């Protein structure tokens, strides 16, 4: 899958740990990990990540169970 090939290892680790805690991560906290280089729409279409709008945090991200297994190899 094209979009995730650019995904920083630290970003993957953060999303995996958040999934373990059943938490979503505000995208604004992931900017230093080049989240803007990741094709979130493609990952969402592939069922690997959920994106949601939060009134307080803006865009938030959460791995799906499929995404957790895909990235936690």
C-alpha positions in Angstrom: 0.0 0.0 0.0 1.5 3.2 -1.2 0.6 5.7 1.7 2.0 3.7 4.6 5.4 3.2 3.0 6.3 6.7 4.0 4.9 6.3 7.6 7.6 7.1 10.2 8.3 4.1 12.5 7.7 6.4 15.5 4.3 7.3 14.2 3.5 3.6 13.7 4.6 2.9 17.3 2.5 5.7 18.7 -0.6 4.6 16.8 -0.1 1.0 18.0 0.3 2.0 21.6 -2.8 4.2 21.4 -4.8 1.3 20.0 -3.7 -0.9 23.0 -5.1 1.8 25.3 -8.2 2.3 23.1 -7.3 5.9 22.5 -7.4 8.3 19.6 -4.5 10.6 18.8 -5.0 14.2 17.6 -3.3 14.6 14.3 -1.8 18.0 15.4 0.4 16.0 17.9 1.7 13.9 15.0 3.0 16.6 12.7 6.6 16.2 13.8 6.3 12.5 12.6 5.4 13.7 9.1 1.7 12.7 9.4 1.0 15.1 6.5 3.0 12.8 4.2 0.7 9.9 4.9 -2.3 9.3 2.7 -4.9 9.0 5.5 -7.8 8.7 3.0 -6.1 5.6 1.5 -5.5 4.0 4.9 -9.1 4.7 5.9 -10.4 3.3 2.6 -8.3 0.2 3.2 -9.8 -0.2 6.7 -6.5 0.4 8.5 -7.3 3.7 10.3 -10.3 5.7 11.5 -10.3 9.5 11.2 -12.8 11.5 13.2 -13.4 15.2 13.9 -13.2 16.3 17.5 -14.5 19.7 18.6 -11.6 20.1 21.0 -8.8 18.4 19.1 -9.7 18.7 15.4 -8.8 15.6 13.4 -8.1 12.5 15.5 -6.7 9.2 14.4 -7.2 5.6 15.6 -6.0 2.3 14.2 -8.7 -0.2 13.4 -8.1 -3.8 14.6 -7.1 -4.6 11.0 -4.7 -1.7 11.1 -3.3 -2.8 14.4 -2.5 -6.3 13.0 -1.2 -4.9 9.7 1.3 -2.5 11.3 2.2 -4.6 14.4 4.2 -7.2 12.5 
